[in-house]
């Protein structure tokens, strides 16, 4: 820790090393297997990349880093790490729940005020029975009714959640409402009848006999909030407290983003998984989605990495013989693919990523760098080497390829046998023109 300018003599910066406790990480691509850090428990992100990537990028950057940009905000790793490193972050996030979660982590609070508002929530919720009408527009499988065979939330649980949401809505300070709503979202799955992982959502074994009591919900919420407030208090003096959060899809928002010295991010992987599904429960229960139309709009706004929704696929960009060959193989094997649209999806994915790199080039200062954690995919035995394909594009877009570093072997989908055969890699490009 180092003494901060403009703060009292007894107030110290919390350094990046203090936040991460100089822990040892298993892989830069995941926090799994490493000591959990403050703020990571607000919502579980199993596959979020480690913040040590950001520290390494800053250290190895040829250009001194004052600002950092993340076009795929996700769990807020880049932005939060930047604050501890004394760098001003800009983050773009299309998912409205994740955007609120990121801003809740980055914001400045008075811990005593948060504690006071938590007390108000606890007292008011104990007197509020909740309103099932709050969830009237949700899909029919979300809340228990006499007509549904399976449901995500028992009726009593849904009523308790609605009571918390009603009370949180009455808080005076907008950033407190965001803070408590984000934390409530972070515990929804734990009180539901489902689990969510990299393969999507499924019902718990024996969910029909599961009984989540009101007392258990209250205890879980109060503990989650108390732990988060304690983390806010312990880490309130970061080297940088400023940030910019841009809400919307990165391809439209990048044109308005400020210039930056460094970009660190991990885009969705072209694995035909709709990442919106991971947060479907939070999006509906917290009111971010009001109907099927808003759900479809959000799905279409994300990077093209899946075939779960109909869309007009954009053609693949030119400039990579590897990509052209892979797409040719996919088209020839179309009848053996589980979706006939996979070749078009893969082509559109690289169209989007080509645009991301092009727009980032416009935003980067001279000799600014791109550090991206990316993952390969495989369909019908046809390998899509994402890292090498992106490196093929880099020179034509005005970048020098500094590094392509595979660091982890991922398990392929069940359709491909599930073996560890797909690379997860770090790619580093430097702006040259």
GIJOBEL-V741533 format. One record per pair of residues at least 4 apart in sequence whose ideal C-beta (glycine too) atoms are under 8 Angstrom apart, sorted by the first residue. I is the first residue (numbers start at 1). GAP is how many residues later the second one is. Records with the same first field share a line. If there is no record, write none. Layout:
I=GAP / GAP
//
This chain:
1=11 / 12 / 13 / 14 / 17
2=10 / 11 / 13
3=4 / 6 / 9 / 10
4=7 / 8 / 9 / 233 / 235
7=4 / 5 / 230
11=226
12=225
13=224 / 225 / 226
14=4 / 5 / 70 / 220 / 221 / 222 / 223 / 224
15=4 / 69 / 224
16=4 / 35 / 39 / 65 / 68 / 69
17=4 / 5
19=18 / 19 / 32 / 65 / 216
20=17 / 31 / 32 / 35
21=14 / 16
23=11 / 12 / 14
24=10 / 11
25=6 / 8 / 9 / 25 / 27
26=4 / 6 / 7 / 8
27=6 / 23 / 380 / 381 / 397
28=21 / 22 / 24 / 25 / 28 / 345 / 379 / 398
29=18 / 20 / 21 / 237 / 344 / 378 / 379 / 395 / 397
30=16 / 17 / 18 / 19 / 20 / 378
31=5 / 6 / 9 / 14 / 15 / 17 / 18 / 19
32=14 / 15
34=16
36=4 / 5
37=14
38=193 / 196 / 197
39=37 / 41 / 66 / 189 / 192 / 196
40=5 / 8 / 35
41=145 / 183 / 186 / 187
42=59 / 62 / 63 / 140 / 141 / 144 / 182 / 186
43=32 / 58 / 139 / 142 / 143
44=142 / 145
45=29 / 30
46=151 / 152
47=151
48=26 / 27 / 29
49=4 / 28 / 217 / 324
50=27
51=4 / 26 / 27 / 29 / 30 / 33
52=4
53=4 / 24 / 211 / 318 / 320 / 373
54=4 / 14 / 23 / 24 / 27 / 28 / 31 / 210 / 317
55=4 / 26 / 30
56=4
57=4 / 8 / 205 / 207 / 312 / 314 / 371
58=7 / 10 / 27 / 29 / 204
61=4 / 200 / 201 / 308
62=305 / 307 / 368
63=198 / 199 / 302 / 303 / 304 / 305 / 306
64=197
65=22 / 196 / 197
66=21 / 22 / 195
67=20 / 21 / 22 / 23 / 191 / 192 / 193 / 194 / 195
68=10 / 11 / 14 / 19 / 20 / 21 / 22 / 192 / 193 / 194 / 195 / 196
69=20 / 21 / 22 / 23 / 188 / 189 / 191 / 193 / 194 / 195 / 196 / 291 / 294
70=4 / 7 / 8 / 9 / 19 / 20 / 21 / 22 / 193 / 194 / 195
71=21 / 179 / 182 / 183 / 186 / 192 / 194 / 196 / 285 / 289
72=20 / 21 / 178 / 193 / 194 / 195 / 196 / 231
73=5 / 6 / 18 / 19 / 20 / 25 / 26 / 29 / 172
74=19 / 24 / 28 / 192
75=23 / 26 / 27
76=4 / 15 / 22 / 25 / 26 / 29 / 30
77=4
78=4 / 11 / 13 / 186 / 187
79=4 / 10 / 11 / 12 / 23 / 26 / 27 / 164 / 166
80=4 / 9 / 25 / 26
81=4
82=5 / 6 / 7 / 158 / 161
83=4 / 6 / 23 / 155 / 156 / 157 / 158 / 160
84=151 / 154 / 155
85=154 / 155
86=152 / 153 / 154
87=153 / 175
88=152 / 154 / 155 / 156
89=17 / 151 / 154 / 155
90=153 / 154 / 155 / 156 / 167 / 168 / 170
91=11 / 152 / 153 / 154 / 155
92=154 / 155 / 156 / 157 / 158 / 161 / 162 / 165
93=5 / 6 / 9 / 152 / 153 / 154
94=5 / 153 / 154 / 155 / 156 / 204 / 207 / 208
95=4 / 180 / 181 / 184 / 188 / 203 / 207
96=4 / 151 / 187 / 192 / 202
97=4 / 85 / 88 / 182 / 185 / 186 / 189 / 191
98=4 / 181
99=4 / 146 / 148
100=4 / 78 / 81 / 82
101=4 / 81 / 84 / 85
102=4 / 143
103=4 / 72 / 75 / 140 / 142
104=71 / 74 / 75 / 78 / 79
106=137 / 139
107=68 / 71 / 72
108=128 / 133
109=4 / 5 / 66 / 67 / 70 / 123 / 127
110=4
111=4 / 118 / 119 / 121 / 122 / 125
112=4
113=4 / 60 / 63
114=4 / 62 / 65 / 111 / 115 / 118
115=4 / 114
116=4
117=4 / 54 / 56 / 59 / 63
118=4 / 62 / 104 / 107 / 108 / 111
119=4
120=4 / 47 / 51
121=4 / 43 / 46 / 47 / 50 / 59 / 104
122=4 / 96 / 100
123=4
124=4 / 43 / 46
125=35 / 38 / 39 / 42 / 93
126=92
128=35 / 38 / 39
129=30 / 34
130=4 / 28 / 29 / 30 / 31 / 32 / 33 / 36
131=28 / 31 / 32 / 35
132=4 / 11 / 23 / 26 / 27 / 30
134=28 / 31 / 32 / 153
135=7 / 8 / 23 / 27 / 150
137=153 / 154
138=4 / 5 / 146 / 147
139=145
140=5 / 7 / 8
141=7 / 9 / 10 / 11
142=9 / 10 / 11 / 16 / 139 / 142 / 143
143=8 / 9 / 10 / 12 / 15
144=4 / 7 / 9 / 10 / 11 / 14
145=6 / 10
150=43 / 53
151=42
152=40 / 41 / 42 / 129
153=4 / 5 / 8 / 38 / 39 / 40 / 132
154=4 / 39 / 56 / 57 / 58
155=4
156=4 / 56 / 58
157=4 / 34 / 35 / 55 / 60
158=4
159=4
160=4 / 54 / 57 / 58
161=4 / 23 / 27 / 30 / 56 / 124
162=4
163=4
164=4 / 16 / 20 / 57
165=4 / 16 / 19 / 121 / 122
166=4
167=4
168=9 / 12 / 13 / 16
169=8
171=5 / 6 / 9
172=4
173=4
174=4
175=4
176=4
177=4
178=4
179=4 / 49
180=4 / 45
181=4 / 105
182=4
183=4 / 38 / 41 / 42 / 45
184=4 / 37 / 102
185=97 / 100 / 101
186=38
187=4 / 33 / 34 / 37
188=4 / 93 / 94 / 97
189=5 / 6 / 7 / 92
190=30
191=21 / 25 / 26 / 29
192=89
193=10 / 11 / 14 / 17
194=7 / 8 / 9 / 10 / 13 / 87
195=6 / 7 / 9
196=4 / 5 / 82 / 85
198=75
199=215
200=73 / 77 / 78
201=76 / 79 / 80
203=4
204=6
206=4
212=4 / 5
213=4
214=4
215=4
216=4
217=4
218=4
219=4
220=4
221=4
222=4
223=4
224=4
225=4
226=4
227=4
228=4
229=4
230=4
231=4
232=4
244=14
246=7 / 10 / 11
247=6
248=4 / 5 / 53
249=4 / 52 / 53 / 54
250=4 / 53 / 106
251=101 / 104 / 105 / 108
253=4
254=102 / 105 / 106 / 108 / 109
255=104
257=106
258=105
259=104 / 105 / 106
260=103 / 104 / 105 / 108
261=103 / 104 / 107
262=102 / 106 / 107 / 109
263=97 / 100 / 101 / 105 / 106 / 107 / 108 / 109
264=107 / 108
265=106 / 107 / 108
266=106 / 107 / 108
267=36 / 38 / 86 / 89 / 105 / 107
268=5 / 7 / 34 / 35 / 37
269=4 / 36 / 105 / 106 / 107 / 108 / 117
270=35 / 75 / 76 / 79 / 80 / 107 / 114 / 116
271=34 / 35 / 104 / 106 / 142
272=33 / 34 / 35 / 36 / 67 / 70 / 73 / 105 / 107 / 141
273=4 / 32 / 33
274=25 / 28 / 31 / 32 / 34 / 35
275=4 / 27 / 30 / 31
276=4 / 7 / 19 / 22 / 23 / 26
277=31
279=4
280=4
281=4
282=4 / 6
283=5 / 6 / 12 / 15
284=4 / 5
289=5 / 6 / 9
290=4
291=4
292=4
293=4
294=4
295=4
296=4 / 13
297=4
298=4
299=9 / 10
300=9 / 11
303=46 / 49 / 50
304=7 / 9 / 10 / 41 / 44 / 45 / 47 / 48
305=40 / 44
306=39
307=32 / 34 / 35 / 38
311=37
313=28 / 31 / 32 / 34 / 35
314=33 / 34 / 37 / 38
315=32 / 33 / 36
316=7 / 8 / 11 / 30 / 31 / 32 / 34 / 35
317=6 / 33 / 34 / 37 / 76
319=35 / 73 / 74 / 77
320=4 / 30 / 69 / 72 / 73
321=4 / 71
322=4 / 63 / 66 / 67 / 70
323=4 / 24 / 27 / 66 / 69
324=4
325=4
326=4 / 20 / 56 / 57 / 58 / 59 / 63
327=4 / 16 / 19 / 20
328=4
329=4 / 53
330=4 / 7 / 12 / 13 / 16 / 49 / 50 / 52
331=12
333=4 / 46 / 47 / 49
334=6 / 8 / 9
335=5
336=44
337=5 / 6 / 42 / 43
338=4 / 77
339=6
341=4
342=4 / 37
343=4
344=4
345=4
346=4 / 31 / 33 / 38
347=4
348=4
349=4
350=4 / 39 / 43
351=4
352=4
353=4 / 37 / 40
354=4 / 39 / 43
355=4
356=4
357=4 / 13 / 33 / 36 / 37 / 40 / 42 / 72
358=4 / 39
359=4
360=4 / 10
361=36 / 37 / 38 / 70
364=4 / 5 / 6 / 67
365=66
366=65
367=63 / 64 / 65
368=62 / 63
369=33 / 59 / 60 / 61 / 62
370=29 / 57 / 58 / 59 / 60
371=55 / 56 / 57
372=18 / 54 / 55 / 56
373=51 / 52 / 53
374=12 / 13 / 16 / 50 / 51 / 53
375=11 / 35 / 47 / 48 / 49 / 50
376=7 / 8 / 9 / 10 / 11 / 34 / 46 / 47 / 48 / 49
377=7 / 9 / 45
378=4 / 5 / 6 / 34 / 38 / 43 / 44
379=5 / 37
381=35
384=5
385=4 / 38
386=4 / 39
387=4 / 17 / 19 / 36 / 38 / 40
388=4 / 16
389=4
390=4 / 37
391=10 / 13 / 36 / 38
393=4
394=5 / 6 / 7 / 35
395=4 / 5 / 6
398=33 / 34 / 35
399=30 / 31 / 32 / 33
400=29 / 30 / 31 / 32
401=26 / 27 / 28
402=26 / 27 / 28
403=23 / 24 / 25
404=21 / 22 / 23 / 24
405=20 / 21 / 22 / 23
406=17 / 18 / 19
407=17 / 18 / 19
408=15 / 16
409=11 / 12 / 13 / 14 / 15
410=10 / 12 / 13 / 14
411=7 / 8 / 9 / 10 / 11
412=4 / 5 / 6 / 7 / 8 / 9 / 10
413=5
414=4
416=5
//
